[in-house]
Amino acid sequence: MTRRIPAWALLALLSLALALGACRKDAPDAAKAPGDPVAAVEGLAKALRDNDLARYSRLSLPPELHARSEALWNRRVAEAEPVADADAAEYDKMMARLTSPNAEAELIRDLEPKLAKLETEISGQWPMMQATALIFLNAAIQANTELSAEEKAHSNEVVAGLMAWAQPSLFTDRARARVAVSALVDTAAKLDLPTLAQARALQMMPAMEKGSVALAGLKQVAKAYDLDLDRALDGVKAELVSAQGDRAQVKVSYPLLEKTVSFDMALVRVGDGWYSADAVQQAEEELAEAADLAASPEANSPATTAAVADEAAAAAASAGR
């Protein structure tokens, strides 16, 4: 069975890409969505700022829904097909290189001819390539049926800013490249996932913890090229636009490079907390799809029935924590 990442987990990474102190991190079980829509949005941004995807995941979904999503993830891990040999070999080779004793020096050595080629071959063609890439990316955003009109507008604005920032001279700067490579090597060591099989075997919350390490490393790489994602997250501002019953609309804005980007975010109240309406809907759809598959004739084997029962028990236990 192919494992899909829950929508709210994708949202965490997407939020970083688009938004893109020694702050105390709450224990994952202590993370609860605030009873105010503005505070809920600020809590999500703070979790990303703190590189805490475990906390972000718990702030993204109501406890019961989060527990069921976690159980589904973990069941899919248990039922996943073995990693393909080619994929495993490629990943394992990459991680072995990143974690070798002389990784930084060797990577910089091999990167130098590529940077020199980039300088000579792309610099003069970049304006045309930039315009073409912008057209392609905007078309891809518009063709994405999973994005709302507001999300498409936000994505187009972010893409325009990032394309203006992405200049060949920035990425061929050797000093920046050394900082970025150092960050990649450090992150690979901290991840401690030398094989693809180990990475694919992670249950959801351990995966969120490893994702937090990767998130911190990605921020360091981006900062080497003057893209300060923490500054963007520090600058997140949330303003209540409307609220009626268990629904609210919040305007979210943040600094991205030299511009301020904004978008509207729909929230829904479940129990005492406020959550992203899109994250809740997508998680529920994911679970419904999984339930439909489980109800199919071929899925009604004794082993599958037992797995579903185990999943339900795990969800109940997790929700009660």
N, C-alpha and C positions, 0 to 999 in steps of 0.2 A: 504494500500500500504506500502510495506517495504521501509524504507528510507535508502539509501546508502550514506556514506560519500564521497564527491567528492575526486577524486584521488589526487589532489594537497594537500588536507587537510591530507590525509593519508601520503603523501610524507613528510609533515612537521614533523609528529610524527616519521616516519621511519628515517628521517634524524637525529633526536635527538637520537633515539635508536642506530643508527649505528655510529654516530659521538661521539656519545656517544657509577662596577663602576657606578657609578651613571651616566648612559648614558641617554640622553634626548630621549624620545620616540616621534616620529612624530605622528601627528594625522592620523588616518587610511586613510582619504581622501587625505592626502598629500603624501602618499607613492606612489612613481612612480619608475618603473624599470629603472636603469641607461642605458645610451646609449652606454655602453661598456660591453662586455661579462664578463670580469674579475670582473669589479665593480658589475655587476649583481649578480654573485656568492657570492662575499663578502657581498653584501647587504642582501642576504638570510641568511647567517651565522650570521650576526649582528642581524637580527631580532630574530633568535632563541636564540642568546646570551642574548638579552634583554628581553626574555620571552614575545615576542610580536607576537602572531600568527595572529592577525588581520593584522598587517603590512606584515607578511610573506605571507599571503594569497593574498594580493594585489600586492606583488612583484612577485608572482608565475604565474600570468595570466595577459594577456592584459586586460585593463579596460572593454571593451565590453564583452569579454568572462567571466571575473570575474562576471560581473553583471548578465549575463544569468545563470551562475552556482549558484550564490546566490539566484536568483529567483527560480530556480529549487529546491534547498534545502528548501527554505521557503514554497514552494507549497507542498512539500512532508511532511513537518511538519504539515501543515494544514490538509492534507489528511490522515495522519498516523492513523492506527488502535489504539484503546486504549491499554495501557500497560497491559501485562499479569499480573494477580493477583500474581502469584508466583514470577515473576521477581520483581514486585513492592515491595512485602513484603521483599524479600531478600535485595534489595538495601536500602529500608527505614530503615530496622533494622541495617544494617551496618553503615549508616550515623548517625543514632540516637546514636549508640555506640561511634562513633568517635567524636561526638559533646557533649557527656554527660559531666557534671561538673568534674567527676573523671576519664575521659577517659584514660589519660596516665597511671595512677596507675593501673587501671583495666586491660588494655591491656598488660602491662608489667607482671602483675601477671599471666594472662592466657598464656602468651608467654613462661614463664620460663619452665614449664614442656615439652613444645614442643622443646625448645632449648636443654634441657637435653637429651631428647630422640634422637634428631639429633646427638648429640655428641657420644652417645653410639652405635647407630645403623648404621650410615652412614659413619662415618670417615674411618673405615677400608675398606669399600666397595667403597669408592669414586673413586679410580683410574679406576675401571671397569665401574662404572656408568658414569664417565666423558667421557671415550672412547666411550661408547654406545651412550651417548647423542650427542657427536660430530658427529658420523656417521649418526644418525637420522636427526640432524639439517642440515647437509650438503646434505643429500639425499632430504630433503624437499625443500631446496633452489634449487637444480638442477631440481626438478619436477615442480617448479613454472613456469608456462608458461607466466606469466606476467612480469617476470624479463628478462632483456637482458643479454647477455653473460658477459658484463662488470659489471652489477649489481650483477650477481651471483658470480663472482670472488671477488668483493668487500665484499659481504655478507659473503662468506666463510672465508675471511681474518679477518673480524670483529668477527665472531663466534669463530674462533680459539683463538683470543686474549681474549675474554670474558670467554671462558671455562678455559683457563689457569689461569685467575684471580679468578674465582669462586671456592674458597676452603671452606670446612666446618668450619674451624677455624675462618674464616672471619665472617661468618654468625651466629656463635654461641657466638660471643663476646658480652657480656651483655652491655657494655658501648656503643658500636655501635648500638645495638638494641634500647637502650633508646633514642639515638639521632634520629634514624629513626622513631620511634613511635611518638616522639614529632613533627617531621616534618609532619607526616601524620595527626595528630590531628590538627595542625595549618592550614594545607592546607584544610582540611574538613570544618573548621570554615570559612575560607576565601571564599571557593566556595559558601557557602550558598545555597546549592541545597539539601534540606532535603528529597525530594521525587523523584522517578524516573520519575514521570509524569512531574515534573518541568524541569528536565534535558532534557527529550525528547521533550519538548515544545519550547526549545530555537531555535530562528531563527539563521541564520548562523553567523552573526557578533557577537551577544551576546555569541554564542557558542564558537567562537574563543577567546573572552575575558575570558570566564571561563576556556577554555583550556590553556590559558596563565598562569592562577593561578595554574592549575594542573601541568603544565610544570615546573614552579618554584619549586613546592613541590617535584616533581620527582627528580629534580636535587639535592635537599637537602638530600633526602633519599639515592641516589646513592653516594653522597659525604661522607655520613656516613660510607660507605664501600670502601672508597678510589677510587671511580670512579668519577673523576672530569670532568663532561660534559662541564662545562664552560671553563675549560682549553682547552679541545678539540676544542671548538668553537673559543676561542681566537686564537688558533694556526692554524686556517684554512688558507691555502695558495692556491691561484688560479693562474694558469699559462696558457696563451693562447697557444694552440697547433696548431690550424689552424683556418682560417677564410676565407670564400668564399661566397660573396653575403650576403644573410640573414641567413647563417648557420655558426656556430662556434663550436669548440671543446675545452674544457677547462680541464686541469688536476687539480684535487682538492686533496689536501693532508692535513692531520691533525694528531696530536698526540693522540694516544689511549693507555692509560696505559704506557708501556715502549716501544711501537713501533710507527712507523709512517705508517699510512694507506693512500692509495691513490686510486683514481678512475677517470675515464674520464666522463665528463658530456657534453652532446650535448645541445646546445642552439639555439634558433631561434629568429630572429629579427621580431617584429611586431610593426609597427609604429616607434616610437623613442626608444623603449625599447627592452631589451633582456630577454628571458624567457627560462626556462627549456623546451626543446623540448618534453620530456616525459610528463610533467605536462600539456602542451598545448594539446598534442594528446589525453591524457586520458580524459581531460575535454570535448573535442569535441566529443569523442566517447560516453561519459556518456550522453551528451545532445542529441546526435543523437539517442541513444537507448531510451531515454525518449520520443523523438519526435515520434519514431516508435510506441511506446506503446500508445501514445496519439492518433495516427492515426488509431488504430485498431477499428473495428466496435463497440465493447462494450464501448470504451472510448469516442465515439462521442455523448454523451448525452449532453443536454443543460448545466448541471452543470459543466461538464468537459470542454466544450467549453468556458464557462465563466471563469473558473479557468485558462485556457491557455491564454486567453486574458488579464486577470489580471497579469499573470506572465510576459507577453511581455511588458506591461505597466510599471511594476516595474523594469524590466531590463533596459528599455529605460531611466527611471528616474534616476536609479542608475548610469548608464553610463554617464549621463550628469552632475553628481555632480563633 
